[in-house]
Amino acid sequence: MKVYFAGSIRGGREDQQKYLVLIDFISTKAEVLTEHVGDSCLEQIGEQDFSDKEIYQRDLEWLESADAVIAEVTNPSLGVGYELGIAEKLGKPILCLFDDADDNRDLSAMISGNQKIATFRYTSLDKVKKEIISFIHSVS
């Protein structure tokens, strides 16, 4: 099974460490196409070895080849929102993860109100891991 993991890059890297933990966990259950999202060397300016056009084309190909999408959406990101819209149009199963412990942010109604997106609000990564296992089993 191939999973496209989405998380904020240019929208802010505050949750990078969380992305890394989640990607490492997902990698024990499925192939993660976008492991670079958790890379601590990847800064807010994004990838330097590729043009924006190359990144767009590559990511679109990954989205098309993925069996499912898992996105950490606590940190708002235009790119992640765009990826989710494409994934929905492609008919991909989508799981969005939102850290409810962050009192400074609210989940967009475009995510929480969308019946085609499974949304999981969490306060600990242990609970997220159980939800990820359940999601992967449901789409495998």
MIKOLBA-777749 format. One record per residue (C-alpha): residue number from 1; residue in one letter; x, y, z. Coordinates in steps of 0.02 Angstrom, whole numbers. Layout:
{num = NUM | residuo = A | east = X | north = Y | up = Z}
...
! end
This chain:
{num = 1 | residuo = M | east = 0 | north = 0 | up = 0}
{num = 2 | residuo = K | east = 62 | north = 175 | up = -45}
{num = 3 | residuo = V | east = 22 | north = 324 | up = 66}
{num = 4 | residuo = Y | east = 42 | north = 507 | up = 19}
{num = 5 | residuo = F | east = 79 | north = 600 | up = 180}
{num = 6 | residuo = A | east = 42 | north = 787 | up = 176}
{num = 7 | residuo = G | east = 103 | north = 917 | up = 299}
{num = 8 | residuo = S | east = 147 | north = 1100 | up = 293}
{num = 9 | residuo = I | east = 313 | north = 1152 | up = 216}
{num = 10 | residuo = R | east = 304 | north = 1331 | up = 154}
{num = 11 | residuo = G | east = 157 | north = 1366 | up = 270}
{num = 12 | residuo = G | east = 272 | north = 1339 | up = 420}
{num = 13 | residuo = R | east = 379 | north = 1199 | up = 490}
{num = 14 | residuo = E | east = 321 | north = 1209 | up = 672}
{num = 15 | residuo = D | east = 254 | north = 1031 | up = 665}
{num = 16 | residuo = Q | east = 402 | north = 953 | up = 572}
{num = 17 | residuo = Q | east = 450 | north = 841 | up = 718}
{num = 18 | residuo = K | east = 271 | north = 778 | up = 730}
{num = 19 | residuo = Y | east = 272 | north = 741 | up = 543}
{num = 20 | residuo = L | east = 432 | north = 641 | up = 563}
{num = 21 | residuo = V | east = 357 | north = 535 | up = 702}
{num = 22 | residuo = L | east = 199 | north = 504 | up = 601}
{num = 23 | residuo = I | east = 293 | north = 463 | up = 441}
{num = 24 | residuo = D | east = 409 | north = 343 | up = 533}
{num = 25 | residuo = F | east = 256 | north = 256 | up = 606}
{num = 26 | residuo = I | east = 160 | north = 248 | up = 441}
{num = 27 | residuo = S | east = 317 | north = 177 | up = 359}
{num = 28 | residuo = T | east = 300 | north = 23 | up = 469}
{num = 29 | residuo = K | east = 128 | north = -10 | up = 393}
{num = 30 | residuo = A | east = 142 | north = 55 | up = 214}
{num = 31 | residuo = E | east = 257 | north = 138 | up = 89}
{num = 32 | residuo = V | east = 261 | north = 326 | up = 117}
{num = 33 | residuo = L | east = 289 | north = 418 | up = -47}
{num = 34 | residuo = T | east = 325 | north = 586 | up = 35}
{num = 35 | residuo = E | east = 449 | north = 548 | up = 174}
{num = 36 | residuo = H | east = 538 | north = 713 | up = 141}
{num = 37 | residuo = V | east = 395 | north = 808 | up = 225}
{num = 38 | residuo = G | east = 464 | north = 755 | up = 394}
{num = 39 | residuo = D | east = 646 | north = 795 | up = 353}
{num = 40 | residuo = S | east = 721 | north = 920 | up = 476}
{num = 41 | residuo = C | east = 836 | north = 986 | up = 339}
{num = 42 | residuo = L | east = 685 | north = 1042 | up = 238}
{num = 43 | residuo = E | east = 654 | north = 1222 | up = 285}
{num = 44 | residuo = Q | east = 502 | north = 1333 | up = 259}
{num = 45 | residuo = I | east = 570 | north = 1391 | up = 92}
{num = 46 | residuo = G | east = 546 | north = 1213 | up = 29}
{num = 47 | residuo = E | east = 652 | north = 1101 | up = -78}
{num = 48 | residuo = Q | east = 799 | north = 1188 | up = -161}
{num = 49 | residuo = D | east = 848 | north = 1053 | up = -286}
{num = 50 | residuo = F | east = 687 | north = 1066 | up = -388}
{num = 51 | residuo = S | east = 589 | north = 1205 | up = -470}
{num = 52 | residuo = D | east = 410 | north = 1237 | up = -414}
{num = 53 | residuo = K | east = 350 | north = 1161 | up = -578}
{num = 54 | residuo = E | east = 453 | north = 1002 | up = -547}
{num = 55 | residuo = I | east = 387 | north = 988 | up = -369}
{num = 56 | residuo = Y | east = 207 | north = 1010 | up = -429}
{num = 57 | residuo = Q | east = 226 | north = 878 | up = -565}
{num = 58 | residuo = R | east = 313 | north = 753 | up = -451}
{num = 59 | residuo = D | east = 187 | north = 775 | up = -310}
{num = 60 | residuo = L | east = 41 | north = 759 | up = -431}
{num = 61 | residuo = E | east = 114 | north = 594 | up = -494}
{num = 62 | residuo = W | east = 135 | north = 534 | up = -315}
{num = 63 | residuo = L | east = -45 | north = 581 | up = -275}
{num = 64 | residuo = E | east = -107 | north = 487 | up = -427}
{num = 65 | residuo = S | east = -8 | north = 331 | up = -381}
{num = 66 | residuo = A | east = -53 | north = 334 | up = -195}
{num = 67 | residuo = D | east = -183 | north = 215 | up = -125}
{num = 68 | residuo = A | east = -228 | north = 337 | up = 15}
{num = 69 | residuo = V | east = -185 | north = 508 | up = 86}
{num = 70 | residuo = I | east = -146 | north = 549 | up = 267}
{num = 71 | residuo = A | east = -126 | north = 733 | up = 308}
{num = 72 | residuo = E | east = -78 | north = 820 | up = 469}
{num = 73 | residuo = V | east = -180 | north = 980 | up = 454}
{num = 74 | residuo = T | east = -153 | north = 1071 | up = 619}
{num = 75 | residuo = N | east = -41 | north = 1199 | up = 535}
{num = 76 | residuo = P | east = -141 | north = 1279 | up = 394}
{num = 77 | residuo = S | east = -59 | north = 1260 | up = 223}
{num = 78 | residuo = L | east = -119 | north = 1310 | up = 50}
{num = 79 | residuo = G | east = -20 | north = 1167 | up = -25}
{num = 80 | residuo = V | east = -96 | north = 1036 | up = 89}
{num = 81 | residuo = G | east = -270 | north = 1102 | up = 55}
{num = 82 | residuo = Y | east = -237 | north = 1093 | up = -132}
{num = 83 | residuo = E | east = -170 | north = 915 | up = -116}
{num = 84 | residuo = L | east = -326 | north = 864 | up = -19}
{num = 85 | residuo = G | east = -438 | north = 937 | up = -154}
{num = 86 | residuo = I | east = -345 | north = 841 | up = -289}
{num = 87 | residuo = A | east = -349 | north = 681 | up = -185}
{num = 88 | residuo = E | east = -537 | north = 699 | up = -161}
{num = 89 | residuo = K | east = -564 | north = 723 | up = -348}
{num = 90 | residuo = L | east = -457 | north = 569 | up = -381}
{num = 91 | residuo = G | east = -567 | north = 469 | up = -261}
{num = 92 | residuo = K | east = -426 | north = 432 | up = -139}
{num = 93 | residuo = P | east = -469 | north = 386 | up = 41}
{num = 94 | residuo = I | east = -413 | north = 531 | up = 151}
{num = 95 | residuo = L | east = -375 | north = 541 | up = 336}
{num = 96 | residuo = C | east = -343 | north = 714 | up = 410}
{num = 97 | residuo = L | east = -262 | north = 730 | up = 581}
{num = 98 | residuo = F | east = -289 | north = 884 | up = 688}
{num = 99 | residuo = D | east = -205 | north = 918 | up = 856}
{num = 100 | residuo = D | east = -343 | north = 976 | up = 971}
{num = 101 | residuo = A | east = -216 | north = 1020 | up = 1106}
{num = 102 | residuo = D | east = -169 | north = 1175 | up = 1005}
{num = 103 | residuo = D | east = -290 | north = 1305 | up = 1072}
{num = 104 | residuo = N | east = -229 | north = 1437 | up = 949}
{num = 105 | residuo = R | east = -297 | north = 1349 | up = 794}
{num = 106 | residuo = D | east = -465 | north = 1289 | up = 731}
{num = 107 | residuo = L | east = -490 | north = 1158 | up = 597}
{num = 108 | residuo = S | east = -559 | north = 1227 | up = 434}
{num = 109 | residuo = A | east = -742 | north = 1187 | up = 403}
{num = 110 | residuo = M | east = -689 | north = 1138 | up = 226}
{num = 111 | residuo = I | east = -602 | north = 989 | up = 306}
{num = 112 | residuo = S | east = -712 | north = 949 | up = 455}
{num = 113 | residuo = G | east = -872 | north = 975 | up = 357}
{num = 114 | residuo = N | east = -821 | north = 865 | up = 209}
{num = 115 | residuo = Q | east = -907 | north = 695 | up = 219}
{num = 116 | residuo = K | east = -775 | north = 622 | up = 101}
{num = 117 | residuo = I | east = -633 | north = 657 | up = 222}
{num = 118 | residuo = A | east = -607 | north = 558 | up = 382}
{num = 119 | residuo = T | east = -553 | north = 681 | up = 516}
{num = 120 | residuo = F | east = -471 | north = 631 | up = 678}
{num = 121 | residuo = R | east = -445 | north = 756 | up = 818}
{num = 122 | residuo = Y | east = -311 | north = 704 | up = 940}
{num = 123 | residuo = T | east = -217 | north = 757 | up = 1095}
{num = 124 | residuo = S | east = -83 | north = 622 | up = 1094}
{num = 125 | residuo = L | east = 16 | north = 536 | up = 958}
{num = 126 | residuo = D | east = -23 | north = 365 | up = 1033}
{num = 127 | residuo = K | east = -207 | north = 391 | up = 990}
{num = 128 | residuo = V | east = -158 | north = 449 | up = 815}
{num = 129 | residuo = K | east = -59 | north = 289 | up = 786}
{num = 130 | residuo = K | east = -212 | north = 183 | up = 828}
{num = 131 | residuo = E | east = -318 | north = 287 | up = 708}
{num = 132 | residuo = I | east = -188 | north = 269 | up = 571}
{num = 133 | residuo = I | east = -187 | north = 79 | up = 591}
{num = 134 | residuo = S | east = -377 | north = 76 | up = 582}
{num = 135 | residuo = F | east = -378 | north = 188 | up = 428}
{num = 136 | residuo = I | east = -247 | north = 85 | up = 337}
{num = 137 | residuo = H | east = -341 | north = -76 | up = 374}
{num = 138 | residuo = S | east = -503 | north = 1 | up = 311}
{num = 139 | residuo = V | east = -429 | north = 49 | up = 143}
{num = 140 | residuo = S | east = -313 | north = -100 | up = 114}
! end
